Amino acid sequence: MAHISTYATPNGKKYRVRWRDENKKQREKRGFTRKRDAIDFKSELEGDFRSGTYVAPNAGRTTIASVGADWMLRQTHLAPSTLRSVETTWRVHVKPRWGERSMSSIKQLDISRWIAELSNDGKSATVVLRAFGVLRGILDDAVSAKLIKTNPAQGVKNLPKKRKGEHIYLDHASVQRLADAAGGQWRLLVYLACYTGMRWGEITALRVSDLDFDRRRVKIVRNAVESGSKFHVGTPKSGKTRTAPLPGFLANEFKEFCSEKTPSSLVFEAPRRSGFILRPKPKGRSEGGTGGSWWALAKESSGVPAQMRIHDMRHTAASLAVQSGAHVKVLQHMLGHASAAMTLDTYSDLFDDDLDQVSEALDAHRSQQLRMECGQDVGK
């Protein structure tokens, strides 16, 4: 496939390796002063052809900017909100730093230093990991296009780790205080989030026809995600529809609340305009009032922790379900998790009491068995 030949130079004889690439174009590598070096290069070259990792000598000159632009155009599979974050990351963090760099010039150490710089500049783990993910995805494309042989982003070891935030769990009394403080339709929204575990986007997209008042169920079939000034409606985060229980008191309240709405109407509507409700901001003007968002005002009035997030109402639903005796598989289905393992990993702290029950059960079983088998005094 490749062959070695010599040629004369003013400094003496040198060696070159000639071969034809996948497009039958003649290529050569010159300048070997030792035949051994030319043989090694020829062996590596032929190995690359056999393994399908051959890269043309000048292919690595392609810049990150040119490959990155094409990579961005093909991210249409991402959810709108995710795509917007990726586009921002490419524009703000990746392209300014790497855009003019050629593929072959980027080394793993360069990327590792960049990660350290972002972290030292105070960027959150989420921002750093997203920026790294964009660059790695572009370099993966370059490998697939045979612009570089391997991805230098593979094996970077100084990536930051996301800290798992502490969940805030409310009890029934705190949920009631928060709901009453919210008032209006927000009162029912708080109850719904805290007793069904629905995500904000799922609540936003909920329609009257999704509520089954007789069976006390809520069907979760769509998700409305706010991206910029637009809402994009799709399937729930898991990609699957599910059903969550609707406590009797809440089913009755929703039945009355929706009595004048049509089946296709949104359950919750923006007070000052038709359409989807906006996710409340921690601070700022409310959609239905002044002096702060309804969420911030409700937290302050009810006395729940100020750091509580909207998503903590979903965590509260998980906590209340576990306290009521819900099995982990039921909780998994209710929350729309991909697996029971994910549910256990997310809410392992809620199952600590189970260890106490196991401990007590083992004690009781041991005592019973010893008494039955040998009449042993288990206290000795």
RAVENWO-V984108 format. One record per residue. RES is the residue in one letter. NEAR is the number of other ideal C-beta (glycine too) atoms within 8 Angstrom. Layout:
# RAVENWO-V984108
res=RES near=NEAR
res=RES near=NEAR
This chain:
# RAVENWO-V984108
res=M near=6
res=A near=9
res=H near=7
res=I near=12
res=S near=7
res=T near=8
res=Y near=9
res=A near=6
res=T near=7
res=P near=3
res=N near=4
res=G near=6
res=K near=7
res=K near=13
res=Y near=14
res=R near=14
res=V near=14
res=R near=10
res=W near=11
res=R near=7
res=D near=9
res=E near=4
res=N near=4
res=K near=5
res=K near=6
res=Q near=6
res=R near=10
res=E near=8
res=K near=9
res=R near=7
res=G near=6
res=F near=13
res=T near=6
res=R near=7
res=K near=8
res=R near=6
res=D near=10
res=A near=13
res=I near=9
res=D near=8
res=F near=11
res=K near=12
res=S near=8
res=E near=8
res=L near=13
res=E near=10
res=G near=8
res=D near=12
res=F near=9
res=R near=6
res=S near=6
res=G near=6
res=T near=8
res=Y near=10
res=V near=11
res=A near=8
res=P near=6
res=N near=5
res=A near=12
res=G near=11
res=R near=8
res=T near=10
res=T near=11
res=I near=16
res=A near=10
res=S near=8
res=V near=15
res=G near=15
res=A near=8
res=D near=9
res=W near=11
res=M near=10
res=L near=7
res=R near=6
res=Q near=9
res=T near=6
res=H near=3
res=L near=8
res=A near=8
res=P near=10
res=S near=10
res=T near=8
res=L near=12
res=R near=10
res=S near=9
res=V near=13
res=E near=9
res=T near=8
res=T near=13
res=W near=12
res=R near=7
res=V near=7
res=H near=11
res=V near=16
res=K near=11
res=P near=6
res=R near=7
res=W near=11
res=G near=11
res=E near=6
res=R near=9
res=S near=10
res=M near=16
res=S near=8
res=S near=7
res=I near=12
res=K near=7
res=Q near=10
res=L near=6
res=D near=9
res=I near=14
res=S near=11
res=R near=8
res=W near=9
res=I near=14
res=A near=9
res=E near=8
res=L near=12
res=S near=9
res=N near=6
res=D near=6
res=G near=3
res=K near=8
res=S near=5
res=A near=9
res=T near=7
res=V near=11
res=V near=14
res=L near=11
res=R near=11
res=A near=13
res=F near=13
res=G near=8
res=V near=14
res=L near=13
res=R near=11
res=G near=9
res=I near=13
res=L near=14
res=D near=9
res=D near=11
res=A near=13
res=V near=12
res=S near=6
res=A near=7
res=K near=10
res=L near=11
res=I near=14
res=K near=6
res=T near=7
res=N near=10
res=P near=11
res=A near=11
res=Q near=8
res=G near=5
res=V near=11
res=K near=5
res=N near=7
res=L near=9
res=P near=9
res=K near=5
res=K near=7
res=R near=5
res=K near=4
res=G near=4
res=E near=4
res=H near=9
res=I near=12
res=Y near=9
res=L near=13
res=D near=7
res=H near=6
res=A near=6
res=S near=11
res=V near=15
res=Q near=8
res=R near=11
res=L near=15
res=A near=13
res=D near=9
res=A near=11
res=A near=13
res=G near=8
res=G near=8
res=Q near=8
res=W near=13
res=R near=11
res=L near=13
res=L near=11
res=V near=14
res=Y near=12
res=L near=14
res=A near=16
res=C near=13
res=Y near=13
res=T near=11
res=G near=11
res=M near=14
res=R near=11
res=W near=10
res=G near=11
res=E near=12
res=I near=13
res=T near=14
res=A near=12
res=L near=14
res=R near=10
res=V near=12
res=S near=6
res=D near=10
res=L near=15
res=D near=9
res=F near=10
res=D near=4
res=R near=5
res=R near=10
res=R near=10
res=V near=14
res=K near=10
res=I near=14
res=V near=7
res=R near=10
res=N near=13
res=A near=11
res=V near=12
res=E near=12
res=S near=10
res=G near=5
res=S near=2
res=K near=7
res=F near=10
res=H near=10
res=V near=8
res=G near=7
res=T near=9
res=P near=14
res=K near=7
res=S near=9
res=G near=5
res=K near=7
res=T near=8
res=R near=11
res=T near=9
res=A near=11
res=P near=10
res=L near=15
res=P near=8
res=G near=7
res=F near=6
res=L near=12
res=A near=12
res=N near=9
res=E near=10
res=F near=14
res=K near=10
res=E near=7
res=F near=9
res=C near=11
res=S near=6
res=E near=3
res=K near=8
res=T near=5
res=P near=7
res=S near=6
res=S near=10
res=L near=10
res=V near=13
res=F near=10
res=E near=10
res=A near=10
res=P near=7
res=R near=5
res=R near=5
res=S near=4
res=G near=7
res=F near=11
res=I near=8
res=L near=7
res=R near=8
res=P near=11
res=K near=8
res=P near=7
res=K near=6
res=G near=7
res=R near=7
res=S near=12
res=E near=11
res=G near=8
res=G near=8
res=T near=5
res=G near=6
res=G near=10
res=S near=13
res=W near=14
res=W near=12
res=A near=12
res=L near=13
res=A near=14
res=K near=13
res=E near=8
res=S near=7
res=S near=11
res=G near=5
res=V near=11
res=P near=6
res=A near=6
res=Q near=5
res=M near=9
res=R near=6
res=I near=9
res=H near=8
res=D near=12
res=M near=11
res=R near=12
res=H near=12
res=T near=14
res=A near=16
res=A near=15
res=S near=13
res=L near=13
res=A near=12
res=V near=12
res=Q near=6
res=S near=6
res=G near=5
res=A near=9
res=H near=6
res=V near=10
res=K near=7
res=V near=9
res=L near=14
res=Q near=12
res=H near=9
res=M near=14
res=L near=11
res=G near=11
res=H near=10
res=A near=4
res=S near=7
res=A near=9
res=A near=6
res=M near=10
res=T near=14
res=L near=10
res=D near=7
res=T near=8
res=Y near=14
res=S near=8
res=D near=6
res=L near=9
res=F near=11
res=D near=8
res=D near=6
res=D near=7
res=L near=8
res=D near=8
res=Q near=8
res=V near=8
res=S near=8
res=E near=8
res=A near=8
res=L near=8
res=D near=8
res=A near=8
res=H near=8
res=R near=9
res=S near=9
res=Q near=8
res=Q near=8
res=L near=10
res=R near=9
res=M near=5
res=E near=7
res=C near=4
res=G near=4
res=Q near=8
res=D near=4
res=V near=8
res=G near=3
res=K near=4
